[in-house]
């Protein structure tokens, strides 16, 4: 049986319904509605079986919208939503989401920590209380740091060994600026926590030179992530439609395939599908033997 391909990271949005001020300047070309039918042709062209729909702004209403979208969309296999981790009632909020008819599609929680001015935001007492609630709910926590936030992210995964973490966009290194060394030095700290931390091979093309990147620019970063996390803790994601400022959906998939060309068929199947299923426990695939 062919192993399923899971795009572990994409978004939908309507700029008129959320806080999308960043969709300006160089991102203006993607300031429009992106909905399931916009993505479907690319999924079909690349043989993608299912996807993980990820929050786009810090809003509980979007989380409710996304789990309802997942229930109504055949290819969305799970949702990484947002809740206010600092809210003393965050456990109750998670329980209400999970108890809803569409609640089974909620597989993880994320906060845009890379937009927090405090690089130690994750270490706040109220945030850590919220992370314990995420753990108690049996959900994954997606980390989306930049370089200044990585020390706090490392401390967090060390302090919460019972919580599954997924590191988004290989922690957004400065590929265009050649920021490999400082990024790799911090990332290597995750090697000690591979039992409960996964890493998404996603978001790389938008950290590279949008007009001049090639798979060769991404290869050193992909190779380093594979060394740190191992094949069984790495997963494929496109970050569509953000990726469109730097390349098409096909370009992103093709680049990762090039970067992983030296791996065995079984190893590529792990990265392109099984890792996301295992990390998130995706409802539609959890019992598929994948």
LINRAZI-V394667 format. One record per residue. RES is the residue in one letter. OMEGA is omega in whole degrees, 0 to 359 (* if undefined). BURIAL is I if it has 9 or more other C-alpha atoms within 8 Angstrom, else O. D_CENTER is the distance of its C-alpha to the mean C-alpha in Angstrom with 2 decimals. Layout:
res=[RES;RES]
omega=[OMEGA;OMEGA]
burial=[BURIAL;BURIAL]
d_center=[D_CENTER;D_CENTER]
//
This chain:
res=[X;X;X;X;X;X;X;X;X;X;X;X;X;X;X;X;X;X;X;X;X;X;X;X;X;X;X;X;X;X;X;X;X;X;X;X;X;X;X;X;X;X;X;X;X;X;X;X;X;X;X;X;X;X;X;X;X;X;X;X;X;X;X;X;X;X;X;X;X;X;X;X;X;X;X;X;X;X;X;X;X;X;X;X;X;X;X;X;X;X;X;X;X;X;X;X;X;X;X;X;X;X;X;X;X;X;X;X;X;X;X;X;X;X;X;X;X;X;X;X;X;X;X;X;X;X;X;X;X;X;X;X;X;X;X;X;X;X;X;X;X;X;X;X;X;X;X;X;X;X;X;X;X;X;X;X;X;X;X;X;X;X;X;X;X;X;X;X;X;X;X;X;X;X;X;X;X;X;X;X;X;X;X;X;X;X;X;X;X;X;X;X;X;X;X;X;X;X;X;X;X;X;X;X;X;X;X;X;X;X;X;X;X;X;X;X;X;X;X;X;X;X;X;X;X;X;X;X;X;X;X;X;X;X;X;X;X;X;X;X;X;X;X;X;X;X;X;X;X;X;X;X;X;X;X;X;X;X;X;X;X;X;X;X;X;X;X;X;X;X;X;X;X;X;X;X;X;X;X;X;X;X;X;X;X;X;X;X;X;X]
omega=[180;179;179;173;182;170;190;183;171;184;161;174;170;186;180;185;182;181;184;178;181;178;180;181;182;179;182;180;180;175;177;179;171;187;184;184;174;182;188;181;180;177;180;182;183;176;181;185;184;184;170;181;189;180;180;174;188;185;181;179;177;179;176;179;185;179;174;176;179;180;184;185;189;185;179;186;180;181;167;186;180;165;179;182;183;180;179;181;184;178;178;179;179;179;179;178;184;181;180;178;180;188;181;182;177;183;182;180;177;170;183;185;180;176;178;180;180;181;179;181;181;185;177;182;182;177;180;174;178;178;176;177;176;178;180;180;179;182;176;171;177;176;177;182;160;186;182;183;186;178;179;178;178;178;182;180;176;184;182;184;181;184;176;179;171;181;184;167;183;177;169;178;178;182;180;183;179;184;186;190;180;177;183;181;179;182;183;176;180;184;180;185;183;180;182;178;175;180;179;172;188;173;186;185;180;173;176;176;187;186;192;183;172;176;180;178;183;188;181;181;177;180;180;178;178;178;184;189;186;182;187;179;177;181;180;172;183;189;173;3;177;183;187;177;183;181;181;174;179;179;182;179;181;180;180;177;177;181;183;186;181;182;177;178;180;179;178;178;177;184;184;180;190;181;179;179;182;183;186;183;188;188;185;184;187;181;184;180;182;*]
burial=[O;O;O;I;I;I;I;I;I;I;I;I;I;I;I;O;O;O;O;O;O;O;I;O;O;O;I;O;O;I;I;O;O;I;O;O;O;O;I;O;O;I;I;O;O;O;O;I;I;I;I;I;I;I;I;O;I;I;O;I;O;I;I;I;O;I;I;I;I;I;I;O;O;O;O;I;I;I;I;I;I;I;I;I;I;I;O;O;O;I;I;O;I;I;I;O;I;I;O;O;O;I;I;O;I;I;I;I;I;I;I;I;I;I;O;O;O;O;I;O;I;I;I;O;O;I;I;I;I;I;I;O;I;I;I;O;I;O;I;I;I;I;I;I;I;I;I;O;I;I;O;I;I;I;O;I;I;O;O;O;I;O;I;I;I;I;I;I;I;I;I;I;I;I;I;O;O;O;I;I;O;O;I;I;O;I;I;O;O;I;I;O;I;I;O;I;I;I;I;I;I;I;I;I;I;I;I;I;I;I;O;O;I;O;I;O;I;I;I;O;O;I;I;I;I;I;O;I;I;I;I;I;I;I;I;I;I;I;I;I;I;O;I;I;I;I;I;O;I;I;O;I;I;O;I;I;O;O;I;O;O;O;O;O;O;O;I;I;I;I;I;I;I;I;I;I;I;I;I;I;I;I;I;O;I;I;O;O;O;I]
d_center=[26.53;23.79;20.42;17.82;15.15;11.74;9.36;6.10;4.60;7.67;9.91;13.57;15.93;19.59;20.53;23.61;21.97;19.68;19.48;18.59;21.04;18.80;19.35;22.58;24.16;22.29;19.61;22.50;22.35;19.22;20.75;21.47;20.41;17.65;18.09;17.70;20.80;19.60;16.81;18.99;21.15;18.46;17.11;20.76;21.61;19.02;19.59;16.19;16.93;14.08;10.70;8.02;8.70;6.75;9.33;10.97;13.60;14.94;17.05;17.91;19.52;16.37;15.03;18.36;18.23;14.91;16.17;19.38;17.80;16.16;19.64;21.25;19.08;19.72;16.59;13.93;13.52;11.48;10.22;8.06;10.86;12.75;16.01;18.29;18.09;21.40;23.24;25.76;25.29;21.53;22.41;24.51;21.87;19.46;22.50;23.38;20.03;20.19;23.86;23.50;24.18;20.60;19.26;18.42;15.38;13.74;11.68;9.76;10.18;8.76;11.20;11.24;12.97;13.27;15.63;17.73;21.03;21.45;19.52;20.46;19.15;17.38;20.86;22.66;24.51;23.36;19.64;20.32;22.23;19.29;17.10;20.03;19.98;16.37;17.58;20.77;19.06;17.44;13.85;10.74;9.72;6.36;7.90;7.70;11.21;13.67;16.64;18.74;16.24;15.75;19.04;18.22;14.85;16.97;19.61;17.35;16.09;19.79;21.10;18.99;19.48;19.42;15.88;12.94;10.16;6.80;6.75;4.25;6.59;9.24;10.15;11.40;14.81;17.77;18.22;20.78;22.76;22.81;21.09;20.56;22.94;21.87;18.16;19.11;21.58;19.15;16.38;19.16;19.42;16.45;18.67;20.67;17.87;16.58;17.90;15.13;12.23;9.80;8.17;5.95;8.76;7.36;8.74;11.94;14.50;14.29;14.99;17.89;21.08;20.27;23.75;24.43;21.48;21.94;20.20;22.59;20.94;17.60;19.35;20.17;16.63;15.47;18.66;18.17;14.75;16.52;19.42;17.61;15.37;17.30;16.52;15.93;12.95;11.08;9.09;9.13;6.99;9.01;7.69;10.94;13.14;12.42;13.07;16.46;18.05;18.01;18.25;18.16;15.77;18.39;18.43;14.79;15.31;18.69;17.74;15.43;18.25;20.66;18.88;18.86;22.33;24.05;22.32;24.01;23.25;22.19;19.78;18.17;18.04;16.22;13.41;13.40;13.57;14.83;12.20;9.70;12.93;14.06;11.21;10.75;14.38;13.88;17.27;18.39;17.90;18.48;22.18;22.12;22.87;19.93]
//
